[in-house]
């Protein structure tokens, strides 16, 4: 009689039904992510509040107009009025939560299930916060927005992309408005990878030539910083706003941000944190876990922020 093999494949002598089972990786992978970019630049924060309140108001003095007229020996000068203005930032509550049962926490086959849930919540908090900040920046003064090739988004066509000349123009505008740079003489620029591709693809003597990141004067490298060019330290992020089909004829509209110090203010009543909710069911089976913050952002010095709205050569323009 021929030998009968005990084997894993189907047929006589197979143990596939009970013993050879599908195997699973017991560590789950997370989605692709990126670091926070915009919130770390909110350096203006209230320091001397009169009292708790939901709106924080910052006060600006208006500089006096230069007086270049020579004095008359026997005539007194006319007094002029001082002026001021205000900027208000309103913090708002934000949060998200999940509700875990004790059964799923007991039965789940993943190693580190609780840690994974906390990780997911923490990133959701950062991602939500960054999108709130970007929305506040986008809602700033329309007078400091330049549309490539036109005066409105509807006139931007697929060939209207970001150029080195436009980058230099933004630096000149910031410098001309006496905006303070971040370090030495450099401002910051945050671009979507698609618009940065166009800028880095430009040829010519004045084009991007692969500049290296430098820590000038002991300053740290910013999150996702890729180099310095034309007086800006550049960062790239997929969180830069894209309006799908927002320009002419189904062309995508991209927002690029160029800014100096004090362009963004933050009013933070309660800092972002992970929150463990109370277990209130009768058998203590339901565990709420979430995140929460009570904060607000708004443009602080409008002159310190310049935006370029453009298309991209690798955008979805059909």
C-alpha positions in Angstrom: 0.0 0.0 0.0 1.3 3.4 -0.9 2.2 5.9 1.7 -0.4 8.6 2.6 1.1 12.0 3.3 -0.3 14.2 6.0 -0.3 17.5 4.2 -1.6 21.1 4.1 -2.9 21.0 0.5 -6.4 19.7 -0.3 -7.0 16.0 -0.8 -6.5 12.8 1.1 -4.5 13.4 4.3 -5.2 17.1 4.4 -5.5 19.0 7.6 -6.6 22.3 6.0 -10.1 22.3 7.6 -9.1 22.6 11.2 -5.3 23.2 11.4 -4.1 25.1 8.4 -5.9 28.4 8.7 -5.5 31.9 7.3 -2.8 33.9 9.1 -3.2 37.5 10.0 -0.5 40.1 10.8 -1.3 41.1 14.4 0.0 44.6 14.0 -2.2 47.0 12.0 -0.7 49.8 9.8 -1.8 53.4 9.8 -2.7 55.6 6.9 -0.1 57.9 5.4 0.3 61.0 7.5 2.3 64.3 7.8 3.4 66.6 10.5 1.6 69.8 11.6 2.8 72.7 9.5 0.7 75.8 10.1 -0.2 75.8 13.8 3.5 76.1 14.9 3.7 79.5 13.2 0.9 81.0 15.4 3.4 82.8 17.6 1.1 85.7 18.7 -0.8 84.6 21.8 -2.6 86.6 24.5 -0.4 87.1 27.6 -2.2 89.7 29.7 -6.0 89.0 29.6 -8.3 91.2 31.6 -10.6 88.3 32.3 -11.8 85.0 30.9 -14.0 85.4 27.9 -14.8 83.8 24.6 -13.3 86.6 22.3 -9.7 87.8 22.7 -9.1 91.3 21.3 -5.6 92.5 20.4 -4.9 96.2 20.1 -2.6 97.9 17.5 -1.3 101.4 17.6 -1.5 103.2 14.2 1.9 104.9 13.4 1.8 108.7 13.1 2.2 110.1 9.7 5.7 111.5 9.0 5.9 115.3 9.2 8.5 116.6 6.8 7.4 120.3 6.9 9.9 122.7 8.5 8.8 124.5 11.6 8.0 128.2 11.6 9.9 130.1 14.3 6.9 131.9 15.5 4.1 129.4 14.8 3.1 126.6 17.1 2.5 123.1 15.6 -1.0 121.7 15.3 -1.6 118.7 17.4 -2.6 115.4 15.7 -4.7 112.6 16.9 -3.4 109.2 17.8 -5.1 106.2 16.3 -5.5 102.5 17.0 -7.2 99.4 15.6 -8.1 95.9 16.9 -8.0 92.3 15.9 -10.3 89.8 17.5 -9.8 86.0 17.7 -12.7 83.8 18.9 -11.8 80.4 20.4 -14.2 77.6 19.7 -14.7 74.1 21.1 -13.6 71.1 18.9 -13.5 67.4 19.6 -14.1 63.9 18.4 -14.6 60.6 20.2 -15.0 56.8 19.8 -16.9 54.4 22.1 -15.2 51.1 22.7 -17.0 48.0 24.2 -15.1 45.8 26.6 -15.9 42.9 24.3 -14.0 44.4 21.3 -11.1 45.3 23.6 -11.0 41.7 24.8 -11.6 39.8 21.6 -9.6 41.9 19.1 -6.6 40.0 17.8 -4.3 43.0 17.3 -1.4 43.5 19.6 -1.6 47.0 21.1 -5.3 47.6 20.2 -5.7 50.3 22.8 -2.5 52.1 21.8 -3.6 52.0 18.2 -6.9 53.7 19.0 -5.1 56.4 21.0 -2.8 56.9 18.0 -5.7 57.3 15.6 -7.4 59.8 17.9 -4.2 61.8 18.3 -3.6 62.1 14.6 -7.3 63.0 14.0 -6.8 65.8 16.5 -3.7 67.2 14.8 -5.3 66.8 11.3 -8.5 68.5 12.4 -6.6 71.3 14.1 -4.4 72.0 11.0 -7.4 72.2 8.7 -9.1 74.7 11.0 -5.9 76.8 11.0 -5.7 76.7 7.2 -9.4 77.7 6.9 -8.6 80.8 9.1 -5.6 81.7 7.0 -7.6 81.3 3.8 -10.3 83.6 5.2 -7.8 86.6 5.5 -7.8 89.8 3.5 -8.5 89.3 -0.2 -6.3 92.3 -1.0 -3.2 90.2 -0.3 -4.2 87.4 -2.7 -2.7 87.3 -6.2 -4.3 85.1 -8.9 -1.8 84.0 -11.6 -2.8 85.2 -15.0 -6.0 86.9 -13.9 -7.7 88.8 -11.1 -10.1 86.0 -10.0 -10.0 82.3 -9.7 -12.3 81.8 -12.6 -9.7 83.3 -15.0 -6.9 81.0 -13.9 -6.1 78.5 -16.7 -3.9 75.3 -16.7 -0.8 77.2 -17.8 -1.0 79.7 -15.0 1.5 78.1 -12.6 3.8 79.4 -9.8 7.1 80.8 -11.0 10.3 82.0 -9.4 9.5 85.6 -10.4 6.3 85.4 -8.4 8.1 84.1 -5.4 10.6 87.0 -5.6 7.6 89.4 -6.0 6.1 88.1 -2.7 9.4 88.6 -0.9 9.5 92.2 -2.2 6.0 92.9 -1.0 6.7 91.5 2.4 10.0 93.5 2.7 8.3 96.6 1.3 5.6 96.3 4.1 8.4 96.1 6.8 7.3 92.6 7.7 9.7 90.9 10.2 11.4 87.8 8.8 11.6 84.5 10.8 15.3 84.3 11.0 18.2 86.4 9.5 16.4 87.8 6.4 14.3 84.8 5.4 10.5 84.5 5.3 8.5 81.2 5.3 6.6 79.7 2.4 4.2 76.7 2.5 3.3 75.1 -0.8 1.4 72.1 -2.0 3.8 69.5 -3.6 2.2 70.0 -7.0 3.0 73.7 -7.1 6.4 73.1 -5.7 7.0 70.7 -8.5 6.3 73.5 -11.0 8.6 75.9 -9.2 11.5 73.3 -9.0 11.0 72.4 -12.7 11.5 75.9 -13.9 14.8 76.4 -15.8 17.1 79.4 -16.2 19.8 81.2 -14.3 17.4 82.4 -11.6 15.5 79.2 -11.2 15.4 76.8 -8.2 18.7 74.9 -8.2 18.2 72.4 -5.4 19.1 74.6 -2.4 20.0 72.8 0.8 18.4 73.3 4.2 20.6 75.4 6.5 20.2 76.0 10.2 21.2 79.6 10.2 22.0 81.2 13.5 21.0 78.0 15.4 17.5 78.0 14.1 15.8 74.6 13.9 14.7 73.0 10.7 10.9 73.3 10.4 8.5 70.4 9.8 8.7 69.2 6.2 11.2 72.0 5.3 12.9 71.2 2.0 15.2 74.2 1.3 15.7 77.9 1.0 15.2 79.9 -2.2 14.6 83.6 -3.1 14.5 84.7 0.5 12.1 82.0 1.7 12.4 78.8 3.7 10.1 76.4 1.9 7.9 73.7 3.4 5.5 71.4 1.5 2.3 69.9 2.6 -0.8 68.2 1.1 -2.9 70.3 3.5 -2.3 73.5 1.5 -5.8 74.3 0.1 -6.8 72.9 -3.3 -10.2 73.8 -4.9 -11.0 71.0 -7.2 -12.2 72.5 -10.5 -12.0 75.9 -8.8 -10.4 77.7 -11.7 -11.3 77.9 -15.4 -12.6 74.9 -17.3 -12.2 72.2 -14.6 -8.7 73.4 -13.6 -7.7 72.9 -10.0 -6.9 76.0 -8.0 -3.9 75.8 -5.5 -3.2 78.1 -2.6 0.5 79.0 -1.8 1.3 80.9 1.4 4.2 83.3 1.9 4.5 85.0 5.3 6.6 86.6 8.0 6.4 86.9 11.8 3.1 87.7 13.5 0.9 86.8 10.5 -1.2 84.5 12.6 -2.7 84.8 16.1 -4.0 82.0 18.4 -6.3 82.2 21.3 -6.2 79.0 23.4 -8.5 78.6 26.3 -7.9 74.9 26.7 -5.0 73.1 25.0 -5.5 70.1 22.8 -5.5 66.8 24.7 -6.7 63.2 24.7 -9.7 62.7 27.0 -10.9 59.5 28.6 -14.7 59.8 29.1 -16.5 58.5 32.1 -17.8 54.9 32.2 -21.4 55.3 33.1 -23.2 52.1 32.0 -24.4 49.7 34.6 -21.9 46.9 33.8 -18.9 49.2 33.0 -18.6 47.8 29.5 -18.5 51.0 27.4 -15.3 53.1 27.4 -15.4 56.5 25.6 -12.1 58.0 24.4 -11.7 61.2 22.5 -9.9 64.5 22.0 -10.8 68.1 22.8 -9.5 71.6 22.5 -10.9 75.1 22.9 -8.9 77.3 20.6 -9.2 79.8 17.8 -6.9 81.2 15.1 -7.0 84.3 12.8 -4.7 86.4 10.7 -3.0 89.0 12.9 -1.0 91.2 10.6 -2.6 91.1 7.2 0.4 92.6 5.6 2.6 89.8 6.9 0.7 87.2 4.7 0.7 86.9 0.9 -1.1 84.3 -1.0 -0.7 83.1 -4.6 -3.6 81.2 -6.2 -2.5 79.2 -9.3 -2.9 76.1 -11.3 -0.4 73.2 -11.4 1.0 71.4 -14.4 0.4 68.1 -12.7 -3.0 69.0 -11.2 -6.2 67.3 -12.2 -7.1 69.8 -14.9 -9.6 67.9 -17.0 
